[in-house]
């Protein structure tokens, strides 16, 4: 716990002075029932000069949120490098149809949906999230038909296994669902679903992939 507190109290680093492509805007999309504050530690390490943290309400319908996010992002000049945590990664994938995404990193995103949501929705039928992240939900099924044409890295969190998610999991999402896409680079990290958000390793991966996309655009 002390180490975690120290991480959150770490002073902000100087702005990223490595290779940048000035027109590449970094977009942060948080996970379900979170806010942009969940990215505070990762942002303190990456210090992108041109970034936007977008917010959405999980209680709203997925495609209503998607339209709202698309409108917000398009107010900033693209192209975009998108970073999405959990449900935020699913939004990021759908956003490839609406905004000019040059590259992306998803963190702990269950692209094949959630087995837990499939049965939990029968106990809490009014909970919007359970209806929209099940394995046969419309957002998940339509996402599977999206063919990626950009570099995409999926960070797979592998620790935190609990017995009620229908398979090996990070405490929230199954490893199988996180590794279901064949068109993404997969990088496993030894963290739980929420530890990834205060991980130096994850910050290093983000910076490295950002630099790679910048290099492609500067050529």
N, C-alpha and C positions, 0 to 999 in steps of 0.2 A: 504493500500500500504506500509506503514511504517513497519508493522509487516512482510510482505512478504520480504522486503529488509533485515530486521534483520535475517530472516531465512537463506537467501542466504549468509549472512556474518558470520554465525555461524562458529566458528573454528572447524576444524576436530576433532572428538573424538578419543580417543585411540582405538587401534585395539580391535575388539571383543575378550574378554578373557573368554567367556562362553564356554560351551561344543562344541567342534568342531570335525569333522571327517576330518582329514587332506587331504584325497583323494577326498573329495567332493568339486568340483570346482563350483563357483557361476558364472552363465552366465547372463549378462544383455542384453536384446534386446529391442531397442527403438521403438517408434511408427512411423507411417507414416509421412514423411517429417520432422522428428526430427533427432537428433543425440544422441550419448551417453552422451552428456552434459546434456540432460534432466534428467538424473539420479543423477546429482551431489549432490543434497541435500540428497536424500535417501542413497547414498553411504557414505556421510559424517557421517550419523548416524549409519549405519550398520557396516562399516569398516571390511569387510570380508578379511581374510588373503590370500585367493586364489580365485581370481576373474578375469573375462575377460569381457570387454565391446565390443560387436561386432557391426559392422556398415553395413548398406546396403543402396542402393539407391532405393527409391520408384518408380522411373521412369523405373526401370528394371522389367522384368517379374517376377512374384511371384516365380515360380519354379526354375528360374535361381538364384534368390537370395537365395532360400532355399538350393540349392546345394552349393553355396558359403559359406553360414553360417555353413552348416554341415562340410565342409572341414576345416574351421577355428576352429570350436569348437573341432573337433577330433584331432587337433594338441596339445590340452591340455589334460592331463590325466583325465579321468572320474572316477567315475560317476559325474553327473552334477545336480545342483539345479538351475533351470532356472527361471528368472524373466522377464516377457515380458509385455510391456505397449501397449495397444490398438492393432494395427496390429502386434506388436511384440509378443503378446500372441497367435495369430493365427499361426505365424511362429513356436513358441514354441510347439504348439500342433502337427504340422506336423513333427517337429524334433524328436518326440518320435519314429518315424519310422526309424531314421537314426543315432541317437546318444544315449548313455546310460544315460537317464534321470532318476534320482532317485526320484525327486519331483519337483514341479513347483508352481509358483504364477503368475497368469495373472492379469493384472490391466486394468479394463475398456475395455475388449476385446469383440467385437460384434461377438460372435461365430456363430450366425445365419445370419450374413451378415447385410447389410445396405439397408434399404428401400430408403433412400435418394440417394444412389449411383445408384439404379435401374433407377430412372428417370433422374438424373443429367448426366448420361453417354450419353443420347441422345442430350444434349446441348453441352457437351464437349467430343465427341467420341474418341478423341486421348489421353485422360487422362487415363493413365494405371491404376491408383488406382481405379477409378470408375468401370472399367471392372472387377477388381479382388476382390472387396469386396461386390458386389451386393449379394442379397439373393440366386440367382441361379448361382453364379459364380463357376467355377471349384474348386478353393481353398476352398471356403466355403462348397460346397457340399461334397467334399472329406473329409474334416475335420469332417463332421457329421458321417462318417463311421469309424472314428478312435475310438477304444475302449481303454480307459485309463486303465492302470494297475499299476499306481503310484498315490501317494497322490497329489492332485491338489487343490489349493485354488484360486477361482476367486473373486477378489475384485470388487464390483459393486458400481460405483459412481452414486449418486442419485440426485444431485443438478444441477442447470444450465439449466433447461428445456426451450427449445425454440420451437416455433410453426411449424417448417417446417421439422421435422424428423419423422413424421408418428406415433407418440406416445410419452409417457413420456420418457424423455431422459436426459442425462447429459450435453447437449450442443453439443454433437457430435454423440453419440451412444444411441440407445434406451435401456431402462431398460430390455424390453422383450428379445432383442437379447443378452444382457449381461448375462441374467439369463436362457438362453435356454438349457444349458447342465444339465443333471440330474446326471452326474457322477463326479461332482465337489462340493467341499464345497463353498458355497456362503456367502460372508460377505459384507453387505452394509455399505458404509461410506458416510457421508453427505458432499461430495465434488463434484466439477465439474470434467469434463474429464481431465483437466490439473492441478487443485488444488491437485489431488492425488499425484502428483509428488513432492510436497513440504509439505507433511503431516507427522507429527510425528506418528499419528495413523497407517498409512500405514507402516512406518518403523518398528513399534512394531509388526505388523502382520507378516511382512517378517522375522524378527528375531525369532519370536516364531515358525513359521513353519519350518524355517531352523534348529532350535534346535531339533524339532521333528524328522526331517529326519536324523539328525546326530545321535540321540539316537537310531533309528532303525538300523543304520549301525554299531554302536558300540556294540550292543547286541551280 
